[in-house]
């Protein structure tokens, strides 16, 4: 079991927020209890501050990439890096604070939009409103949100 108290491992504060490149170098991955190789010598760089859309049929490995990055799975070969730090040398909690996964069928709580976005924290208008408005503008979804009956 991983110990998140190792002071020699990069923490969330040591990962550059402005540009977080994710590099897969010759990564091999087979699901546990399977012989099907999902990733075979996979190499790619997801450049920080860019948006990527992964599409395809179920079971081809889209969410597996995310699970490998945040160390829910371990590759059988190759290296995964955030900037120049190998993920195996970064504490899991640091990765999980920096990387977001949006599934095909997102689950929303029966609550205000702000509550869903800042979950698991409680939405506080005085703390979150301006930041959330900036984020939604950058994502280009503010017009959609403004049309919602109960934000």
LINDAVEN-V501440 format. One record per run of one state. SS is the DSSP state (H for helix, E for strand, C for the rest). FROM is the first residue (numbers start at 0). LEN is the number of residues. If there is no record, write none. Layout:
# LINDAVEN-V501440
ss:SS from:FROM len:LEN
ss:SS from:FROM len:LEN
This chain:
# LINDAVEN-V501440
ss:C from:0 len:9
ss:E from:9 len:1
ss:C from:10 len:1
ss:H from:11 len:3
ss:C from:14 len:7
ss:E from:21 len:9
ss:C from:30 len:6
ss:E from:36 len:10
ss:C from:46 len:15
ss:H from:61 len:8
ss:C from:69 len:7
ss:E from:76 len:6
ss:C from:82 len:2
ss:E from:84 len:2
ss:H from:86 len:3
ss:E from:89 len:1
ss:C from:90 len:1
ss:H from:91 len:7
ss:C from:98 len:14
ss:H from:112 len:6
ss:C from:118 len:6
ss:H from:124 len:15
ss:C from:139 len:2
ss:H from:141 len:5
ss:C from:146 len:5
